[in-house]
């Protein structure tokens, strides 16, 4: 998938899979919200639509949060910022008629404007899925995809890796921006294997229930060899449950 995405948008996969941000939070990510020194992403806004007009707004549910930034993701973002310097974008706050605010966005379009979600999905994400063999190639501009193929799958991948690394439900809820750990637990409990994982906090191979099928290969290979899959940078990630 990374190879199939254009250079300008490729680090979005790193932010989604490595930090668990939602698509709107990725599109609204400002360089001022990243503390490279402490390895932290301050998730304080998203890019969304209000009356068909792009606006900045707080994250879903108004839940602000800090998320650890693993070294490989930090390096990918720093390289991206060198190649594609952040651009000041002026948009209304929360509503189409809201007060205009300025944010220095990390991800912008080729012409210097903010990235439209629909354009990203149709012109870049879905074609990349097709190029990677995840979905059939489109006969026209429209690609036939299911919800499980959306960018939200990267967030599920992030959750799966942390659970497999024996992170606590409470810490995971904080990183994902869930208002209540019970919500995170409820998601886990929807699947039979997830019930065993959440009940025992063993977080062994049952955590694969979180993963869309096209992201499981590395974790499945690790399971087959009796080891635990930890992507580069996650091995040194400080656990909130142990802090």
C-alpha positions in Angstrom: 0.0 0.0 0.0 2.8 2.5 0.8 4.4 1.9 -2.5 1.1 2.4 -4.3 0.4 5.8 -2.7 1.9 9.0 -4.2 4.8 10.5 -2.3 2.7 13.4 -1.0 0.2 11.3 0.7 2.3 8.2 1.6 3.0 9.3 5.2 -0.7 9.3 5.9 -0.4 5.5 6.2 2.3 5.9 8.8 0.2 8.3 10.9 -2.9 6.1 10.6 -1.2 2.8 11.3 1.4 4.1 13.7 -0.6 6.6 15.7 -4.2 5.5 15.3 -5.5 8.8 14.0 -8.9 9.0 12.2 -8.9 10.2 8.6 -10.2 13.6 9.4 -7.6 14.0 12.2 -4.8 13.1 9.7 -6.1 15.7 7.2 -6.3 18.3 9.9 -2.9 17.5 11.4 -0.8 20.6 12.0 3.0 20.7 12.3 2.4 22.7 15.5 0.6 19.7 17.0 3.7 17.4 16.8 6.3 17.5 19.5 9.2 15.7 18.0 11.4 16.1 21.1 9.0 14.2 23.4 7.7 11.9 20.7 4.0 13.0 21.0 1.2 13.9 18.7 -1.4 16.3 20.2 -4.7 15.4 18.5 -6.6 18.6 18.9 -8.6 19.0 15.6 -9.9 17.4 12.5 -10.8 18.5 9.0 -14.5 17.9 8.3 -17.4 19.3 6.3 -20.2 21.6 7.5 -22.9 22.3 5.0 -20.6 20.9 2.3 -17.8 23.4 3.3 -14.5 22.4 4.8 -14.0 23.4 8.4 -11.6 22.7 11.3 -13.3 21.2 14.4 -12.3 19.3 17.5 -11.8 15.6 17.2 -14.8 13.3 17.2 -16.7 13.7 20.5 -14.6 16.7 21.4 -12.0 14.3 22.9 -8.5 15.9 22.8 -5.7 13.5 23.4 -1.9 12.9 23.2 -0.6 9.9 21.3 2.9 8.5 21.3 4.9 9.0 18.2 7.2 6.1 17.4 10.6 7.0 16.0 10.0 5.6 12.5 6.8 7.6 12.2 8.6 10.7 13.4 11.3 10.2 10.8 8.8 9.7 8.0 6.9 12.9 9.0 10.2 14.9 9.3 11.2 13.7 5.8 7.8 14.6 4.5 7.9 18.1 6.0 11.3 18.7 4.3 9.9 17.6 0.9 6.4 19.2 1.3 6.6 22.1 3.7 3.5 22.8 5.8 1.0 25.3 4.3 -1.1 27.8 6.2 -4.7 27.0 5.6 -7.5 29.3 6.7 -10.9 27.7 7.4 -13.9 28.3 9.6 -14.0 26.8 13.1 -16.6 24.1 13.6 -19.3 25.6 11.3 -19.4 27.0 7.8 -20.1 30.5 9.2 -17.6 30.1 12.1 -14.7 32.2 13.0 -11.7 31.7 10.6 -8.7 30.1 12.1 -5.3 29.3 10.6 -3.5 26.0 10.8 -0.2 24.9 9.2 -1.2 21.6 7.7 1.2 18.8 7.1 -0.8 17.2 4.3 -2.0 19.5 1.5 -2.9 19.1 -2.1 -0.6 19.7 -5.1 -2.0 23.2 -5.5 -1.4 24.1 -1.9 -4.9 23.8 -0.5 -6.3 21.4 2.0 -7.0 17.8 1.0 -10.6 16.9 0.2 -11.6 13.6 1.8 -13.6 12.4 -1.3 -10.8 13.3 -3.7 -8.3 11.5 -1.5 -10.4 8.3 -1.3 -11.4 8.2 -4.9 -8.3 9.4 -6.6 -5.6 8.0 -4.3 -6.7 5.5 -1.6 -8.9 3.3 -3.7 -6.5 3.2 -6.7 -3.7 2.3 -4.3 -5.8 -0.6 -3.0 -6.4 -1.8 -6.5 -2.7 -1.5 -7.4 -1.8 -3.5 -4.3 -4.4 -6.2 -5.3 -6.7 -5.6 -2.4 -9.7 -4.7 -4.5 -10.4 -5.2 -8.2 -9.2 -2.5 -10.6 -12.0 -0.1 -11.6 -13.6 -0.4 -15.0 -14.4 3.3 -14.7 -13.5 5.9 -12.1 -15.6 4.2 -9.5 -14.0 1.4 -7.4 -16.1 -1.3 -5.7 -15.0 -1.3 -2.1 -16.4 -2.3 1.3 -16.2 -0.2 4.4 -13.5 -2.5 5.7 -11.2 -1.2 3.0 -11.3 2.4 4.1 -8.5 4.3 5.8 -10.2 3.4 9.1 -8.5 0.0 8.7 -5.2 1.6 9.6 -6.7 2.6 12.9 -7.8 -1.0 13.5 -4.3 -2.1 12.7 -2.9 0.3 15.3 -5.3 -1.1 17.9 -4.4 -4.6 17.0 -0.6 -4.0 17.3 -1.0 -2.4 20.8 -3.3 -5.2 22.0 -0.9 -7.8 20.7 1.9 -5.9 22.6 -0.3 -6.4 25.8 -1.4 -2.8 26.1 -4.3 -2.2 28.5 -7.8 -1.4 27.3 -7.7 1.8 29.3 -4.5 3.0 27.6 -5.8 2.0 24.2 -9.0 3.9 24.8 -7.0 7.0 25.6 -4.9 6.7 22.5 -7.9 6.0 20.2 -9.9 9.0 21.7 -12.7 6.9 23.1 -14.6 8.7 25.8 -15.0 5.6 27.9 -12.8 2.5 28.1 -16.1 0.6 28.1 -16.6 1.6 24.5 -13.2 0.1 23.6 -14.1 -3.0 25.5 -17.4 -3.2 23.8 -15.7 -3.2 20.4 -13.4 -6.0 21.6 -16.3 -8.0 22.9 -18.1 -8.1 19.6 -16.0 -10.9 18.2 -15.6 -14.4 19.9 -11.8 -14.2 19.9 -11.9 -10.6 21.0 -13.9 -11.6 24.1 -11.2 -14.0 25.1 -8.5 -11.4 24.6 -10.2 -8.7 26.5 -11.3 -10.9 29.4 -7.8 -12.4 29.9 -5.8 -9.4 28.8 -3.5 -12.0 27.3 -3.7 -10.2 23.9 -2.3 -13.2 22.0 -3.3 -14.2 18.5 -7.0 -13.4 19.2 -6.2 -9.8 18.5 -6.4 -10.4 14.8 -10.2 -9.8 15.0 -9.3 -6.1 14.8 -7.5 -6.4 11.6 -8.9 -6.1 8.0 -7.8 -9.2 6.1 -5.3 -7.3 3.9 -3.2 -6.2 6.9 -2.7 -9.5 8.7 0.1 -11.1 6.8 3.0 -9.9 9.0 1.2 -10.7 12.2 0.1 -14.1 11.0 3.6 -15.0 9.9 4.9 -14.0 13.4 2.2 -16.1 15.0 3.1 -19.1 12.9 6.7 -18.9 14.0 5.7 -18.6 17.7 6.9 -15.0 17.9 5.1 -11.7 18.4 4.8 -9.1 15.6 6.1 -5.7 16.6 6.5 -3.1 13.8 9.7 -1.0 13.9 9.4 1.6 16.5 6.8 -0.1 18.6 9.2 -2.1 20.7 10.3 0.9 22.6 6.9 2.5 22.9 6.2 3.5 26.5 3.1 1.9 27.8 0.6 4.3 29.4 -0.5 1.4 31.6 2.9 1.2 33.0 3.5 5.0 33.4 
